[in-house]
Amino acid sequence: MLRRATDLIGRRPGGGAVGRESPSAAAPGAAGPAEGRLPGTYRLAVDLSGRARQALDATTERTGRSEADTVSRALIVYEWVTELERDRQSLHVRTESGQSYQVEIV
């Protein structure tokens, strides 16, 4: 079944909602909801490599989305990719000319 990456945002690969867990479900070290934030949102500080920072800058500029939204979406897509790998499925990209390449994240 063909699924667009945009279909993944806001839902887990199995169909459930994402980002609505209780504060007790947060990853160890993650802060709970901040004052004025929506319930189920978390603040997380990360150190990015130079390459990751370049990717973040390029993506936020290209999409017009915030850094937080860009990172959140990337995590959701990465979760989906690792689920594919776990289920021994693969991800392919097809060019406009019809050439297909298997994507492997290392």
Helices and strands as residue ranges (DSSP letters): H 5-8, G 23-25, H 50-63, H 67-86, E 91-94, E 100-103
